[in-house]
Amino acid sequence: MDKALTTLWIRLTARNPTRHDRGASLVEYGLLVALIAIVCLTAVFFLGDETSEEFHSIGSSINSAT
């Protein structure tokens, strides 16, 4: 019976990550989200004026065609 409980305990702990592992994953996801946000903000900063001018040009073309 003791061997069965030991085997069960080993299998249960092997399949479920410990709280430490979950915390590390949360930190990794947080860093990933922060990196994506920085990339998006940088893209908007550098391409924002050009994109705005392009949309304004397209809008003016559509407005003058109607």
N, CA, C, O and CB atoms as a CASP TS submission, in Angstrom:
PFRMAT TS
TARGET T0000
AUTHOR 0000-0000-0000
METHOD Language model
MODEL 1
PARENT N/A
ATOM      1  N   MET     1       0.819  -1.193   0.000  1.00  0.00           N
ATOM      2  CA  MET     1       0.000   0.000   0.000  1.00  0.00           C
ATOM      3  C   MET     1       0.867   1.261   0.000  1.00  0.00           C
ATOM      4  O   MET     1       0.546   2.241  -0.674  1.00  0.00           O
ATOM      5  CB  MET     1      -0.934  -0.005   1.204  1.00  0.00           C
ATOM      6  N   ASP     2       1.960   1.232   0.755  1.00  0.00           N
ATOM      7  CA  ASP     2       2.847   2.377   0.831  1.00  0.00           C
ATOM      8  C   ASP     2       3.489   2.655  -0.521  1.00  0.00           C
ATOM      9  O   ASP     2       3.659   3.812  -0.904  1.00  0.00           O
ATOM     10  CB  ASP     2       3.920   2.149   1.891  1.00  0.00           C
ATOM     11  N   LYS     3       3.846   1.598  -1.246  1.00  0.00           N
ATOM     12  CA  LYS     3       4.462   1.769  -2.560  1.00  0.00           C
ATOM     13  C   LYS     3       3.456   2.381  -3.544  1.00  0.00           C
ATOM     14  O   LYS     3       3.825   3.207  -4.379  1.00  0.00           O
ATOM     15  CB  LYS     3       4.985   0.412  -3.094  1.00  0.00           C
ATOM     16  N   ALA     4       2.199   1.976  -3.442  1.00  0.00           N
ATOM     17  CA  ALA     4       1.168   2.528  -4.317  1.00  0.00           C
ATOM     18  C   ALA     4       0.973   4.014  -4.050  1.00  0.00           C
ATOM     19  O   ALA     4       0.831   4.795  -4.991  1.00  0.00           O
ATOM     20  CB  ALA     4      -0.155   1.779  -4.128  1.00  0.00           C
ATOM     21  N   LEU     5       0.964   4.411  -2.795  1.00  0.00           N
ATOM     22  CA  LEU     5       0.817   5.833  -2.465  1.00  0.00           C
ATOM     23  C   LEU     5       2.023   6.641  -2.938  1.00  0.00           C
ATOM     24  O   LEU     5       1.873   7.762  -3.423  1.00  0.00           O
ATOM     25  CB  LEU     5       0.629   6.013  -0.954  1.00  0.00           C
ATOM     26  N   THR     6       3.205   6.075  -2.796  1.00  0.00           N
ATOM     27  CA  THR     6       4.412   6.756  -3.263  1.00  0.00           C
ATOM     28  C   THR     6       4.374   6.933  -4.775  1.00  0.00           C
ATOM     29  O   THR     6       4.708   8.001  -5.287  1.00  0.00           O
ATOM     30  CB  THR     6       5.670   5.974  -2.849  1.00  0.00           C
ATOM     31  N   THR     7       3.969   5.889  -5.488  1.00  0.00           N
ATOM     32  CA  THR     7       3.870   5.975  -6.950  1.00  0.00           C
ATOM     33  C   THR     7       2.834   7.006  -7.355  1.00  0.00           C
ATOM     34  O   THR     7       3.066   7.790  -8.275  1.00  0.00           O
ATOM     35  CB  THR     7       3.515   4.607  -7.553  1.00  0.00           C
ATOM     36  N   LEU     8       1.696   7.016  -6.680  1.00  0.00           N
ATOM     37  CA  LEU     8       0.653   8.000  -6.970  1.00  0.00           C
ATOM     38  C   LEU     8       1.158   9.412  -6.715  1.00  0.00           C
ATOM     39  O   LEU     8       0.915  10.311  -7.521  1.00  0.00           O
ATOM     40  CB  LEU     8      -0.598   7.726  -6.125  1.00  0.00           C
ATOM     41  N   TRP     9       1.849   9.615  -5.622  1.00  0.00           N
ATOM     42  CA  TRP     9       2.388  10.945  -5.296  1.00  0.00           C
ATOM     43  C   TRP     9       3.387  11.408  -6.354  1.00  0.00           C
ATOM     44  O   TRP     9       3.379  12.573  -6.750  1.00  0.00           O
ATOM     45  CB  TRP     9       3.062  10.928  -3.911  1.00  0.00           C
ATOM     46  N   ILE    10       4.243  10.501  -6.809  1.00  0.00           N
ATOM     47  CA  ILE    10       5.234  10.856  -7.835  1.00  0.00           C
ATOM     48  C   ILE    10       4.528  11.251  -9.130  1.00  0.00           C
ATOM     49  O   ILE    10       4.906  12.234  -9.767  1.00  0.00           O
ATOM     50  CB  ILE    10       6.212   9.675  -8.091  1.00  0.00           C
ATOM     51  N   ARG    11       3.516  10.499  -9.519  1.00  0.00           N
ATOM     52  CA  ARG    11       2.793  10.812 -10.757  1.00  0.00           C
ATOM     53  C   ARG    11       2.032  12.128 -10.652  1.00  0.00           C
ATOM     54  O   ARG    11       2.005  12.901 -11.610  1.00  0.00           O
ATOM     55  CB  ARG    11       1.824   9.686 -11.100  1.00  0.00           C
ATOM     56  N   LEU    12       1.424  12.391  -9.520  1.00  0.00           N
ATOM     57  CA  LEU    12       0.679  13.637  -9.361  1.00  0.00           C
ATOM     58  C   LEU    12       1.590  14.853  -9.363  1.00  0.00           C
ATOM     59  O   LEU    12       1.258  15.872  -9.968  1.00  0.00           O
ATOM     60  CB  LEU    12      -0.122  13.604  -8.081  1.00  0.00           C
ATOM     61  N   THR    13       2.712  14.761  -8.710  1.00  0.00           N
ATOM     62  CA  THR    13       3.619  15.903  -8.658  1.00  0.00           C
ATOM     63  C   THR    13       4.375  16.080  -9.967  1.00  0.00           C
ATOM     64  O   THR    13       4.801  17.193 -10.276  1.00  0.00           O
ATOM     65  CB  THR    13       4.602  15.741  -7.513  1.00  0.00           C
ATOM     66  N   ALA    14       4.553  15.026 -10.736  1.00  0.00           N
ATOM     67  CA  ALA    14       5.255  15.140 -12.008  1.00  0.00           C
ATOM     68  C   ALA    14       4.379  15.825 -13.058  1.00  0.00           C
ATOM     69  O   ALA    14       4.900  16.522 -13.929  1.00  0.00           O
ATOM     70  CB  ALA    14       5.690  13.755 -12.501  1.00  0.00           C
ATOM     71  N   ARG    15       3.077  15.641 -12.990  1.00  0.00           N
ATOM     72  CA  ARG    15       2.176  16.212 -13.995  1.00  0.00           C
ATOM     73  C   ARG    15       1.813  17.662 -13.703  1.00  0.00           C
ATOM     74  O   ARG    15       1.614  18.438 -14.637  1.00  0.00           O
ATOM     75  CB  ARG    15       0.914  15.388 -14.083  1.00  0.00           C
ATOM     76  N   ASN    16       1.725  18.038 -12.473  1.00  0.00           N
ATOM     77  CA  ASN    16       1.324  19.397 -12.117  1.00  0.00           C
ATOM     78  C   ASN    16       2.551  20.234 -11.801  1.00  0.00           C
ATOM     79  O   ASN    16       3.383  19.845 -10.982  1.00  0.00           O
ATOM     80  CB  ASN    16       0.357  19.389 -10.918  1.00  0.00           C
ATOM     81  N   PRO    17       2.661  21.390 -12.458  1.00  0.00           N
ATOM     82  CA  PRO    17       3.799  22.251 -12.133  1.00  0.00           C
ATOM     83  C   PRO    17       3.662  22.813 -10.721  1.00  0.00           C
ATOM     84  O   PRO    17       2.558  23.019 -10.217  1.00  0.00           O
ATOM     85  CB  PRO    17       3.917  23.397 -13.153  1.00  0.00           C
ATOM     86  N   THR    18       4.780  23.048 -10.118  1.00  0.00           N
ATOM     87  CA  THR    18       4.755  23.620  -8.773  1.00  0.00           C
ATOM     88  C   THR    18       4.396  25.102  -8.861  1.00  0.00           C
ATOM     89  O   THR    18       4.400  25.682  -9.947  1.00  0.00           O
ATOM     90  CB  THR    18       6.124  23.426  -8.060  1.00  0.00           C
ATOM     91  N   ARG    19       4.094  25.699  -7.742  1.00  0.00           N
ATOM     92  CA  ARG    19       3.761  27.122  -7.742  1.00  0.00           C
ATOM     93  C   ARG    19       4.925  27.961  -8.258  1.00  0.00           C
ATOM     94  O   ARG    19       4.714  28.997  -8.889  1.00  0.00           O
ATOM     95  CB  ARG    19       3.370  27.577  -6.336  1.00  0.00           C
ATOM     96  N   HIS    20       6.134  27.523  -7.994  1.00  0.00           N
ATOM     97  CA  HIS    20       7.303  28.252  -8.466  1.00  0.00           C
ATOM     98  C   HIS    20       7.339  28.285  -9.990  1.00  0.00           C
ATOM     99  O   HIS    20       7.658  29.316 -10.582  1.00  0.00           O
ATOM    100  CB  HIS    20       8.587  27.621  -7.918  1.00  0.00           C
ATOM    101  N   ASP    21       7.012  27.161 -10.625  1.00  0.00           N
ATOM    102  CA  ASP    21       7.010  27.113 -12.082  1.00  0.00           C
ATOM    103  C   ASP    21       5.913  28.007 -12.660  1.00  0.00           C
ATOM    104  O   ASP    21       6.126  28.680 -13.668  1.00  0.00           O
ATOM    105  CB  ASP    21       6.826  25.671 -12.565  1.00  0.00           C
ATOM    106  N   ARG    22       4.747  28.014 -12.023  1.00  0.00           N
ATOM    107  CA  ARG    22       3.668  28.857 -12.519  1.00  0.00           C
ATOM    108  C   ARG    22       4.025  30.329 -12.383  1.00  0.00           C
ATOM    109  O   ARG    22       3.682  31.132 -13.251  1.00  0.00           O
ATOM    110  CB  ARG    22       2.370  28.558 -11.772  1.00  0.00           C
ATOM    111  N   GLY    23       4.699  30.685 -11.323  1.00  0.00           N
ATOM    112  CA  GLY    23       5.123  32.066 -11.152  1.00  0.00           C
ATOM    113  C   GLY    23       6.125  32.484 -12.204  1.00  0.00           C
ATOM    114  O   GLY    23       6.079  33.608 -12.703  1.00  0.00           O
ATOM    115  N   ALA    24       7.032  31.583 -12.542  1.00  0.00           N
ATOM    116  CA  ALA    24       8.012  31.873 -13.582  1.00  0.00           C
ATOM    117  C   ALA    24       7.316  32.049 -14.922  1.00  0.00           C
ATOM    118  O   ALA    24       7.683  32.929 -15.701  1.00  0.00           O
ATOM    119  CB  ALA    24       9.065  30.756 -13.668  1.00  0.00           C
ATOM    120  N   SER    25       6.321  31.225 -15.196  1.00  0.00           N
ATOM    121  CA  SER    25       5.591  31.356 -16.452  1.00  0.00           C
ATOM    122  C   SER    25       4.855  32.689 -16.509  1.00  0.00           C
ATOM    123  O   SER    25       4.812  33.331 -17.558  1.00  0.00           O
ATOM    124  CB  SER    25       4.605  30.196 -16.624  1.00  0.00           C
ATOM    125  N   LEU    26       4.282  33.101 -15.397  1.00  0.00           N
ATOM    126  CA  LEU    26       3.577  34.370 -15.347  1.00  0.00           C
ATOM    127  C   LEU    26       4.528  35.530 -15.618  1.00  0.00           C
ATOM    128  O   LEU    26       4.177  36.473 -16.328  1.00  0.00           O
ATOM    129  CB  LEU    26       2.896  34.548 -13.993  1.00  0.00           C
ATOM    130  N   VAL    27       5.708  35.461 -15.063  1.00  0.00           N
ATOM    131  CA  VAL    27       6.711  36.507 -15.308  1.00  0.00           C
ATOM    132  C   VAL    27       7.106  36.506 -16.776  1.00  0.00           C
ATOM    133  O   VAL    27       7.246  37.569 -17.380  1.00  0.00           O
ATOM    134  CB  VAL    27       7.961  36.301 -14.413  1.00  0.00           C
ATOM    135  N   GLU    28       7.287  35.333 -17.353  1.00  0.00           N
ATOM    136  CA  GLU    28       7.659  35.249 -18.767  1.00  0.00           C
ATOM    137  C   GLU    28       6.570  35.824 -19.657  1.00  0.00           C
ATOM    138  O   GLU    28       6.867  36.552 -20.604  1.00  0.00           O
ATOM    139  CB  GLU    28       7.942  33.799 -19.161  1.00  0.00           C
ATOM    140  N   TYR    29       5.305  35.506 -19.363  1.00  0.00           N
ATOM    141  CA  TYR    29       4.207  36.065 -20.150  1.00  0.00           C
ATOM    142  C   TYR    29       4.131  37.573 -19.975  1.00  0.00           C
ATOM    143  O   TYR    29       3.852  38.294 -20.933  1.00  0.00           O
ATOM    144  CB  TYR    29       2.877  35.422 -19.753  1.00  0.00           C
ATOM    145  N   GLY    30       4.370  38.047 -18.787  1.00  0.00           N
ATOM    146  CA  GLY    30       4.372  39.488 -18.557  1.00  0.00           C
ATOM    147  C   GLY    30       5.458  40.190 -19.356  1.00  0.00           C
ATOM    148  O   GLY    30       5.224  41.251 -19.935  1.00  0.00           O
ATOM    149  N   LEU    31       6.635  39.601 -19.387  1.00  0.00           N
ATOM    150  CA  LEU    31       7.728  40.179 -20.181  1.00  0.00           C
ATOM    151  C   LEU    31       7.401  40.142 -21.669  1.00  0.00           C
ATOM    152  O   LEU    31       7.730  41.075 -22.402  1.00  0.00           O
ATOM    153  CB  LEU    31       9.043  39.428 -19.914  1.00  0.00           C
ATOM    154  N   LEU    32       6.763  39.079 -22.111  1.00  0.00           N
ATOM    155  CA  LEU    32       6.381  38.958 -23.515  1.00  0.00           C
ATOM    156  C   LEU    32       5.360  40.037 -23.893  1.00  0.00           C
ATOM    157  O   LEU    32       5.480  40.661 -24.947  1.00  0.00           O
ATOM    158  CB  LEU    32       5.808  37.555 -23.797  1.00  0.00           C
ATOM    159  N   VAL    33       4.371  40.253 -23.047  1.00  0.00           N
ATOM    160  CA  VAL    33       3.363  41.286 -23.306  1.00  0.00           C
ATOM    161  C   VAL    33       4.013  42.667 -23.313  1.00  0.00           C
ATOM    162  O   VAL    33       3.684  43.503 -24.155  1.00  0.00           O
ATOM    163  CB  VAL    33       2.235  41.228 -22.248  1.00  0.00           C
ATOM    164  N   ALA    34       4.923  42.907 -22.392  1.00  0.00           N
ATOM    165  CA  ALA    34       5.616  44.197 -22.342  1.00  0.00           C
ATOM    166  C   ALA    34       6.443  44.418 -23.611  1.00  0.00           C
ATOM    167  O   ALA    34       6.463  45.524 -24.152  1.00  0.00           O
ATOM    168  CB  ALA    34       6.522  44.273 -21.096  1.00  0.00           C
ATOM    169  N   LEU    35       7.115  43.387 -24.080  1.00  0.00           N
ATOM    170  CA  LEU    35       7.917  43.502 -25.300  1.00  0.00           C
ATOM    171  C   LEU    35       7.023  43.793 -26.507  1.00  0.00           C
ATOM    172  O   LEU    35       7.364  44.630 -27.343  1.00  0.00           O
ATOM    173  CB  LEU    35       8.731  42.210 -25.536  1.00  0.00           C
ATOM    174  N   ILE    36       5.892  43.112 -26.600  1.00  0.00           N
ATOM    175  CA  ILE    36       4.966  43.349 -27.715  1.00  0.00           C
ATOM    176  C   ILE    36       4.436  44.778 -27.661  1.00  0.00           C
ATOM    177  O   ILE    36       4.309  45.433 -28.695  1.00  0.00           O
ATOM    178  CB  ILE    36       3.791  42.338 -27.678  1.00  0.00           C
ATOM    179  N   ALA    37       4.124  45.265 -26.456  1.00  0.00           N
ATOM    180  CA  ALA    37       3.632  46.634 -26.312  1.00  0.00           C
ATOM    181  C   ALA    37       4.696  47.645 -26.739  1.00  0.00           C
ATOM    182  O   ALA    37       4.378  48.641 -27.390  1.00  0.00           O
ATOM    183  CB  ALA    37       3.203  46.897 -24.860  1.00  0.00           C
ATOM    184  N   ILE    38       5.942  47.398 -26.380  1.00  0.00           N
ATOM    185  CA  ILE    38       7.027  48.302 -26.767  1.00  0.00           C
ATOM    186  C   ILE    38       7.198  48.323 -28.275  1.00  0.00           C
ATOM    187  O   ILE    38       7.403  49.386 -28.861  1.00  0.00           O
ATOM    188  CB  ILE    38       8.340  47.890 -26.093  1.00  0.00           C
ATOM    189  N   VAL    39       7.117  47.157 -28.912  1.00  0.00           N
ATOM    190  CA  VAL    39       7.247  47.086 -30.373  1.00  0.00           C
ATOM    191  C   VAL    39       6.100  47.835 -31.038  1.00  0.00           C
ATOM    192  O   VAL    39       6.320  48.575 -31.996  1.00  0.00           O
ATOM    193  CB  VAL    39       7.276  45.613 -30.852  1.00  0.00           C
ATOM    194  N   CYS    40       4.874  47.650 -30.540  1.00  0.00           N
ATOM    195  CA  CYS    40       3.715  48.348 -31.118  1.00  0.00           C
ATOM    196  C   CYS    40       3.834  49.858 -30.963  1.00  0.00           C
ATOM    197  O   CYS    40       3.583  50.605 -31.909  1.00  0.00           O
ATOM    198  CB  CYS    40       2.420  47.864 -30.462  1.00  0.00           C
ATOM    199  N   LEU    41       4.213  50.301 -29.782  1.00  0.00           N
ATOM    200  CA  LEU    41       4.361  51.741 -29.562  1.00  0.00           C
ATOM    201  C   LEU    41       5.467  52.339 -30.420  1.00  0.00           C
ATOM    202  O   LEU    41       5.330  53.453 -30.924  1.00  0.00           O
ATOM    203  CB  LEU    41       4.644  52.020 -28.095  1.00  0.00           C
ATOM    204  N   THR    42       6.551  51.612 -30.588  1.00  0.00           N
ATOM    205  CA  THR    42       7.645  52.086 -31.439  1.00  0.00           C
ATOM    206  C   THR    42       7.197  52.181 -32.889  1.00  0.00           C
ATOM    207  O   THR    42       7.527  53.144 -33.581  1.00  0.00           O
ATOM    208  CB  THR    42       8.862  51.159 -31.323  1.00  0.00           C
ATOM    209  N   ALA    43       6.446  51.182 -33.353  1.00  0.00           N
ATOM    210  CA  ALA    43       5.939  51.209 -34.728  1.00  0.00           C
ATOM    211  C   ALA    43       4.992  52.385 -34.935  1.00  0.00           C
ATOM    212  O   ALA    43       5.061  53.057 -35.963  1.00  0.00           O
ATOM    213  CB  ALA    43       5.223  49.889 -35.065  1.00  0.00           C
ATOM    214  N   VAL    44       4.113  52.643 -33.978  1.00  0.00           N
ATOM    215  CA  VAL    44       3.184  53.766 -34.092  1.00  0.00           C
ATOM    216  C   VAL    44       3.955  55.081 -34.067  1.00  0.00           C
ATOM    217  O   VAL    44       3.617  56.015 -34.795  1.00  0.00           O
ATOM    218  CB  VAL    44       2.136  53.731 -32.953  1.00  0.00           C
ATOM    219  N   PHE    45       4.976  55.156 -33.243  1.00  0.00           N
ATOM    220  CA  PHE    45       5.772  56.387 -33.149  1.00  0.00           C
ATOM    221  C   PHE    45       6.463  56.696 -34.472  1.00  0.00           C
ATOM    222  O   PHE    45       6.455  57.841 -34.926  1.00  0.00           O
ATOM    223  CB  PHE    45       6.816  56.269 -32.028  1.00  0.00           C
ATOM    224  N   PHE    46       7.064  55.672 -35.098  1.00  0.00           N
ATOM    225  CA  PHE    46       7.813  55.908 -36.326  1.00  0.00           C
ATOM    226  C   PHE    46       6.934  55.941 -37.579  1.00  0.00           C
ATOM    227  O   PHE    46       7.257  56.645 -38.536  1.00  0.00           O
ATOM    228  CB  PHE    46       8.862  54.847 -36.482  1.00  0.00           C
ATOM    229  N   LEU    47       5.849  55.206 -37.587  1.00  0.00           N
ATOM    230  CA  LEU    47       5.014  55.122 -38.785  1.00  0.00           C
ATOM    231  C   LEU    47       3.715  55.900 -38.676  1.00  0.00           C
ATOM    232  O   LEU    47       2.954  55.959 -39.642  1.00  0.00           O
ATOM    233  CB  LEU    47       4.705  53.694 -39.084  1.00  0.00           C
ATOM    234  N   GLY    48       3.445  56.489 -37.540  1.00  0.00           N
ATOM    235  CA  GLY    48       2.174  57.167 -37.315  1.00  0.00           C
ATOM    236  C   GLY    48       1.915  58.309 -38.266  1.00  0.00           C
ATOM    237  O   GLY    48       0.825  58.392 -38.834  1.00  0.00           O
ATOM    238  N   ASP    49       2.888  59.206 -38.465  1.00  0.00           N
ATOM    239  CA  ASP    49       2.700  60.354 -39.347  1.00  0.00           C
ATOM    240  C   ASP    49       2.535  59.922 -40.798  1.00  0.00           C
ATOM    241  O   ASP    49       1.674  60.435 -41.512  1.00  0.00           O
ATOM    242  CB  ASP    49       3.874  61.313 -39.222  1.00  0.00           C
ATOM    243  N   GLU    50       3.366  58.975 -41.230  1.00  0.00           N
ATOM    244  CA  GLU    50       3.274  58.505 -42.614  1.00  0.00           C
ATOM    245  C   GLU    50       1.929  57.828 -42.866  1.00  0.00           C
ATOM    246  O   GLU    50       1.317  58.031 -43.915  1.00  0.00           O
ATOM    247  CB  GLU    50       4.424  57.532 -42.931  1.00  0.00           C
ATOM    248  N   THR    51       1.477  57.038 -41.922  1.00  0.00           N
ATOM    249  CA  THR    51       0.203  56.342 -42.071  1.00  0.00           C
ATOM    250  C   THR    51      -0.943  57.346 -42.069  1.00  0.00           C
ATOM    251  O   THR    51      -1.883  57.213 -42.854  1.00  0.00           O
ATOM    252  CB  THR    51       0.013  55.303 -40.946  1.00  0.00           C
ATOM    253  N   SER    52      -0.876  58.338 -41.203  1.00  0.00           N
ATOM    254  CA  SER    52      -1.911  59.352 -41.139  1.00  0.00           C
ATOM    255  C   SER    52      -1.993  60.123 -42.456  1.00  0.00           C
ATOM    256  O   SER    52      -3.089  60.371 -42.959  1.00  0.00           O
ATOM    257  CB  SER    52      -1.648  60.309 -39.974  1.00  0.00           C
ATOM    258  N   GLU    53      -0.868  60.496 -43.006  1.00  0.00           N
ATOM    259  CA  GLU    53      -0.846  61.213 -44.278  1.00  0.00           C
ATOM    260  C   GLU    53      -1.401  60.343 -45.411  1.00  0.00           C
ATOM    261  O   GLU    53      -2.117  60.834 -46.284  1.00  0.00           O
ATOM    262  CB  GLU    53       0.586  61.664 -44.608  1.00  0.00           C
ATOM    263  N   GLU    54      -1.070  59.065 -45.389  1.00  0.00           N
ATOM    264  CA  GLU    54      -1.568  58.151 -46.421  1.00  0.00           C
ATOM    265  C   GLU    54      -3.083  58.009 -46.342  1.00  0.00           C
ATOM    266  O   GLU    54      -3.759  58.048 -47.370  1.00  0.00           O
ATOM    267  CB  GLU    54      -0.904  56.774 -46.284  1.00  0.00           C
ATOM    268  N   PHE    55      -3.625  57.845 -45.145  1.00  0.00           N
ATOM    269  CA  PHE    55      -5.072  57.745 -44.981  1.00  0.00           C
ATOM    270  C   PHE    55      -5.763  59.050 -45.381  1.00  0.00           C
ATOM    271  O   PHE    55      -6.847  59.031 -45.964  1.00  0.00           O
ATOM    272  CB  PHE    55      -5.419  57.385 -43.532  1.00  0.00           C
ATOM    273  N   HIS    56      -5.135  60.170 -45.068  1.00  0.00           N
ATOM    274  CA  HIS    56      -5.709  61.460 -45.450  1.00  0.00           C
ATOM    275  C   HIS    56      -5.740  61.584 -46.975  1.00  0.00           C
ATOM    276  O   HIS    56      -6.721  62.068 -47.540  1.00  0.00           O
ATOM    277  CB  HIS    56      -4.900  62.629 -44.826  1.00  0.00           C
ATOM    278  N   SER    57      -4.689  61.157 -47.623  1.00  0.00           N
ATOM    279  CA  SER    57      -4.622  61.205 -49.085  1.00  0.00           C
ATOM    280  C   SER    57      -5.687  60.303 -49.713  1.00  0.00           C
ATOM    281  O   SER    57      -6.360  60.697 -50.665  1.00  0.00           O
ATOM    282  CB  SER    57      -3.223  60.788 -49.569  1.00  0.00           C
ATOM    283  N   ILE    58      -5.829  59.112 -49.180  1.00  0.00           N
ATOM    284  CA  ILE    58      -6.833  58.180 -49.707  1.00  0.00           C
ATOM    285  C   ILE    58      -8.235  58.735 -49.465  1.00  0.00           C
ATOM    286  O   ILE    58      -9.091  58.669 -50.348  1.00  0.00           O
ATOM    287  CB  ILE    58      -6.684  56.778 -49.051  1.00  0.00           C
ATOM    288  N   GLY    59      -8.469  59.278 -48.281  1.00  0.00           N
ATOM    289  CA  GLY    59      -9.769  59.863 -47.970  1.00  0.00           C
ATOM    290  C   GLY    59     -10.107  61.025 -48.882  1.00  0.00           C
ATOM    291  O   GLY    59     -11.251  61.163 -49.317  1.00  0.00           O
ATOM    292  N   SER    60      -9.119  61.865 -49.177  1.00  0.00           N
ATOM    293  CA  SER    60      -9.339  62.998 -50.080  1.00  0.00           C
ATOM    294  C   SER    60      -9.655  62.513 -51.491  1.00  0.00           C
ATOM    295  O   SER    60     -10.504  63.086 -52.175  1.00  0.00           O
ATOM    296  CB  SER    60      -8.106  63.919 -50.100  1.00  0.00           C
ATOM    297  N   SER    61      -8.969  61.454 -51.924  1.00  0.00           N
ATOM    298  CA  SER    61      -9.217  60.903 -53.264  1.00  0.00           C
ATOM    299  C   SER    61     -10.634  60.358 -53.352  1.00  0.00           C
ATOM    300  O   SER    61     -11.318  60.566 -54.354  1.00  0.00           O
ATOM    301  CB  SER    61      -8.194  59.791 -53.600  1.00  0.00           C
ATOM    302  N   ILE    62     -11.070  59.677 -52.335  1.00  0.00           N
ATOM    303  CA  ILE    62     -12.416  59.109 -52.331  1.00  0.00           C
ATOM    304  C   ILE    62     -13.449  60.233 -52.286  1.00  0.00           C
ATOM    305  O   ILE    62     -14.468  60.169 -52.974  1.00  0.00           O
ATOM    306  CB  ILE    62     -12.603  58.145 -51.130  1.00  0.00           C
ATOM    307  N   ASN    63     -13.192  61.248 -51.487  1.00  0.00           N
ATOM    308  CA  ASN    63     -14.127  62.365 -51.342  1.00  0.00           C
ATOM    309  C   ASN    63     -14.249  63.149 -52.651  1.00  0.00           C
ATOM    310  O   ASN    63     -15.352  63.561 -53.011  1.00  0.00           O
ATOM    311  CB  ASN    63     -13.674  63.298 -50.203  1.00  0.00           C
ATOM    312  N   SER    64     -13.160  63.364 -53.362  1.00  0.00           N
ATOM    313  CA  SER    64     -13.215  64.116 -54.607  1.00  0.00           C
ATOM    314  C   SER    64     -13.815  63.288 -55.726  1.00  0.00           C
ATOM    315  O   SER    64     -14.326  63.858 -56.690  1.00  0.00           O
ATOM    316  CB  SER    64     -11.830  64.592 -55.000  1.00  0.00           C
ATOM    317  N   ALA    65     -13.773  61.948 -55.636  1.00  0.00           N
ATOM    318  CA  ALA    65     -14.331  61.090 -56.674  1.00  0.00           C
ATOM    319  C   ALA    65     -15.857  61.001 -56.571  1.00  0.00           C
ATOM    320  O   ALA    65     -16.523  60.685 -57.557  1.00  0.00           O
ATOM    321  CB  ALA    65     -13.717  59.694 -56.586  1.00  0.00           C
ATOM    322  N   THR    66     -16.407  61.273 -55.405  1.00  0.00           N
ATOM    323  CA  THR    66     -17.865  61.138 -55.257  1.00  0.00           C
ATOM    324  C   THR    66     -18.580  62.417 -55.556  1.00  0.00           C
ATOM    325  O   THR    66     -19.808  62.471 -55.478  1.00  0.00           O
ATOM    326  CB  THR    66     -18.219  60.686 -53.868  1.00  0.00           C
TER
END
